[in-house]
């Protein structure tokens, strides 16, 4: 799994190692299906403070679809964790839907052949 890290904040280098470890841990079950992850961190309203830390996670799955999740929080770690939780849930749901058997009329036609 390739992980790309982009940060527009001053302490981005410090967050890099922690972020990489969190992504690998959160996506360990889905590593075969998610070959590429892109992390982006930005501070929405600068040094004024508040709930303005933005983390965007973009997952490219093996089925050529892309999942993009962004979250805002008061600190970087919370924003990252919220984004990863939602992203893993969405990707797992997509993979489950792709594996479901076809039901209904199309399944009957396939069996008759």
Phi and psi in degrees as GROMACS dihedral restraints (atoms count N, CA, C in turn):
[ dihedral_restraints ]
;  ai    aj    ak    al  type     phi  dphi    fc
    3     4     5     6     1   -94.2    20    10
    4     5     6     7     1   134.7    20    10
    6     7     8     9     1  -121.9    20    10
    7     8     9    10     1   121.3    20    10
    9    10    11    12     1  -105.7    20    10
   10    11    12    13     1   134.6    20    10
   12    13    14    15     1  -120.5    20    10
   13    14    15    16     1   126.4    20    10
   15    16    17    18     1  -128.8    20    10
   16    17    18    19     1   135.1    20    10
   18    19    20    21     1  -141.5    20    10
   19    20    21    22     1   135.8    20    10
   21    22    23    24     1  -108.8    20    10
   22    23    24    25     1    23.4    20    10
   24    25    26    27     1  -117.3    20    10
   25    26    27    28     1   161.9    20    10
   27    28    29    30     1   -65.2    20    10
   28    29    30    31     1   -41.3    20    10
   30    31    32    33     1   -97.0    20    10
   31    32    33    34     1    34.6    20    10
   33    34    35    36     1   -64.8    20    10
   34    35    36    37     1   -35.9    20    10
   36    37    38    39     1   -64.2    20    10
   37    38    39    40     1   -34.4    20    10
   39    40    41    42     1   -70.1    20    10
   40    41    42    43     1   -33.5    20    10
   42    43    44    45     1   -79.5    20    10
   43    44    45    46     1   -16.7    20    10
   45    46    47    48     1   -59.6    20    10
   46    47    48    49     1   -52.4    20    10
   48    49    50    51     1   -64.0    20    10
   49    50    51    52     1   -44.1    20    10
   51    52    53    54     1   -62.6    20    10
   52    53    54    55     1   -42.6    20    10
   54    55    56    57     1   -64.1    20    10
   55    56    57    58     1   -43.6    20    10
   57    58    59    60     1   -60.7    20    10
   58    59    60    61     1   -43.8    20    10
   60    61    62    63     1   -64.5    20    10
   61    62    63    64     1   -42.1    20    10
   63    64    65    66     1   -63.8    20    10
   64    65    66    67     1   -40.0    20    10
   66    67    68    69     1   -65.5    20    10
   67    68    69    70     1   -46.6    20    10
   69    70    71    72     1   -60.7    20    10
   70    71    72    73     1   -39.9    20    10
   72    73    74    75     1   -67.8    20    10
   73    74    75    76     1   -45.4    20    10
   75    76    77    78     1   -68.6    20    10
   76    77    78    79     1   -32.7    20    10
   78    79    80    81     1  -103.6    20    10
   79    80    81    82     1    19.1    20    10
   81    82    83    84     1   -62.3    20    10
   82    83    84    85     1   -34.8    20    10
   84    85    86    87     1   -73.1    20    10
   85    86    87    88     1   -30.6    20    10
   87    88    89    90     1  -103.4    20    10
   88    89    90    91     1    11.8    20    10
   90    91    92    93     1   -59.8    20    10
   91    92    93    94     1   -33.9    20    10
   93    94    95    96     1   -70.4    20    10
   94    95    96    97     1   -27.5    20    10
   96    97    98    99     1   -95.4    20    10
   97    98    99   100     1   -13.9    20    10
   99   100   101   102     1  -121.0    20    10
  100   101   102   103     1    93.6    20    10
  102   103   104   105     1   -78.7    20    10
  103   104   105   106     1   -19.2    20    10
  105   106   107   108     1  -141.6    20    10
  106   107   108   109     1   134.4    20    10
  108   109   110   111     1  -129.8    20    10
  109   110   111   112     1   136.0    20    10
  111   112   113   114     1  -123.8    20    10
  112   113   114   115     1   122.7    20    10
  114   115   116   117     1  -106.8    20    10
  115   116   117   118     1   135.3    20    10
  117   118   119   120     1  -132.7    20    10
  118   119   120   121     1   128.2    20    10
  120   121   122   123     1  -115.2    20    10
  121   122   123   124     1   137.7    20    10
  123   124   125   126     1  -150.4    20    10
  124   125   126   127     1   152.5    20    10
  126   127   128   129     1  -103.2    20    10
  127   128   129   130     1   110.8    20    10
  129   130   131   132     1   -63.0    20    10
  130   131   132   133     1   -51.5    20    10
  132   133   134   135     1  -115.5    20    10
  133   134   135   136     1    28.0    20    10
  135   136   137   138     1    69.0    20    10
  136   137   138   139     1  -145.7    20    10
  138   139   140   141     1   -77.7    20    10
  139   140   141   142     1     5.3    20    10
  141   142   143   144     1   -71.9    20    10
  142   143   144   145     1   -18.6    20    10
  144   145   146   147     1    87.5    20    10
  145   146   147   148     1  -171.0    20    10
  147   148   149   150     1    94.2    20    10
  148   149   150   151     1  -170.4    20    10
  150   151   152   153     1   -81.1    20    10
  151   152   153   154     1    85.9    20    10
  153   154   155   156     1  -140.5    20    10
  154   155   156   157     1     8.8    20    10
  156   157   158   159     1   -86.0    20    10
  157   158   159   160     1   119.6    20    10
  159   160   161   162     1  -112.1    20    10
  160   161   162   163     1   131.0    20    10
  162   163   164   165     1  -123.1    20    10
  163   164   165   166     1   126.6    20    10
  165   166   167   168     1  -118.4    20    10
  166   167   168   169     1   128.1    20    10
  168   169   170   171     1  -115.4    20    10
  169   170   171   172     1   125.3    20    10
  171   172   173   174     1  -118.1    20    10
  172   173   174   175     1   116.3    20    10
  174   175   176   177     1  -108.2    20    10
  175   176   177   178     1   127.5    20    10
  177   178   179   180     1  -102.5    20    10
  178   179   180   181     1   118.0    20    10
  180   181   182   183     1   -90.7    20    10
  181   182   183   184     1   168.2    20    10
  183   184   185   186     1   -66.9    20    10
  184   185   186   187     1   -20.3    20    10
  186   187   188   189     1   -90.7    20    10
  187   188   189   190     1    18.8    20    10
  189   190   191   192     1    67.2    20    10
  190   191   192   193     1    16.1    20    10
  192   193   194   195     1  -102.1    20    10
  193   194   195   196     1   153.5    20    10
  195   196   197   198     1  -119.3    20    10
  196   197   198   199     1   136.1    20    10
  198   199   200   201     1  -113.7    20    10
  199   200   201   202     1   124.9    20    10
  201   202   203   204     1  -121.2    20    10
  202   203   204   205     1   122.3    20    10
  204   205   206   207     1  -127.9    20    10
  205   206   207   208     1   133.8    20    10
  207   208   209   210     1  -129.4    20    10
  208   209   210   211     1   146.6    20    10
  210   211   212   213     1  -144.1    20    10
  211   212   213   214     1   152.6    20    10
  213   214   215   216     1  -113.2    20    10
  214   215   216   217     1   142.4    20    10
  216   217   218   219     1  -154.3    20    10
  217   218   219   220     1   174.7    20    10
  219   220   221   222     1   -77.3    20    10
  220   221   222   223     1   -28.9    20    10
  222   223   224   225     1  -133.7    20    10
  223   224   225   226     1   164.1    20    10
  225   226   227   228     1   -65.9    20    10
  226   227   228   229     1   -43.2    20    10
  228   229   230   231     1   -62.2    20    10
  229   230   231   232     1   -42.8    20    10
  231   232   233   234     1   -65.5    20    10
  232   233   234   235     1   -42.2    20    10
  234   235   236   237     1   -61.9    20    10
  235   236   237   238     1   -42.7    20    10
  237   238   239   240     1   -64.3    20    10
  238   239   240   241     1   -47.6    20    10
  240   241   242   243     1   -62.6    20    10
  241   242   243   244     1   -41.8    20    10
  243   244   245   246     1   -63.3    20    10
  244   245   246   247     1   -42.0    20    10
  246   247   248   249     1   -64.9    20    10
  247   248   249   250     1   -42.9    20    10
  249   250   251   252     1   -67.1    20    10
  250   251   252   253     1   -38.0    20    10
  252   253   254   255     1   -61.9    20    10
  253   254   255   256     1   -49.1    20    10
  255   256   257   258     1   -65.4    20    10
  256   257   258   259     1   -40.7    20    10
  258   259   260   261     1   -65.3    20    10
  259   260   261   262     1   -43.9    20    10
  261   262   263   264     1   -64.9    20    10
  262   263   264   265     1   -37.4    20    10
  264   265   266   267     1   -63.9    20    10
  265   266   267   268     1   -43.6    20    10
  267   268   269   270     1   -66.3    20    10
  268   269   270   271     1   -44.8    20    10
  270   271   272   273     1   -65.4    20    10
  271   272   273   274     1   -42.9    20    10
  273   274   275   276     1   -61.2    20    10
  274   275   276   277     1   -41.2    20    10
  276   277   278   279     1   -64.6    20    10
  277   278   279   280     1   -41.3    20    10
  279   280   281   282     1   -63.2    20    10
  280   281   282   283     1   -41.5    20    10
  282   283   284   285     1   -66.7    20    10
  283   284   285   286     1   -38.4    20    10
  285   286   287   288     1   -64.3    20    10
  286   287   288   289     1   -41.9    20    10
  288   289   290   291     1   -65.1    20    10
  289   290   291   292     1   -35.8    20    10
  291   292   293   294     1   -69.9    20    10
  292   293   294   295     1   -26.1    20    10
  294   295   296   297     1   -90.3    20    10
  295   296   297   298     1   -10.6    20    10
  297   298   299   300     1   -66.3    20    10
  298   299   300   301     1   141.5    20    10
  300   301   302   303     1   -71.0    20    10
  301   302   303   304     1   153.1    20    10
  303   304   305   306     1   -75.8    20    10
  304   305   306   307     1   130.6    20    10
  306   307   308   309     1  -119.1    20    10
  307   308   309   310     1   162.5    20    10
  309   310   311   312     1    95.9    20    10
  310   311   312   313     1  -151.0    20    10
  312   313   314   315     1   -64.8    20    10
  313   314   315   316     1   -39.1    20    10
  315   316   317   318     1   -65.6    20    10
  316   317   318   319     1   -32.5    20    10
  318   319   320   321     1   -69.7    20    10
  319   320   321   322     1   -38.6    20    10
  321   322   323   324     1   -65.2    20    10
  322   323   324   325     1   -40.7    20    10
  324   325   326   327     1   -64.7    20    10
  325   326   327   328     1   -37.5    20    10
  327   328   329   330     1   -68.9    20    10
  328   329   330   331     1   -34.2    20    10
  330   331   332   333     1   -73.4    20    10
  331   332   333   334     1   -31.4    20    10
  333   334   335   336     1   -71.6    20    10
  334   335   336   337     1   -25.0    20    10
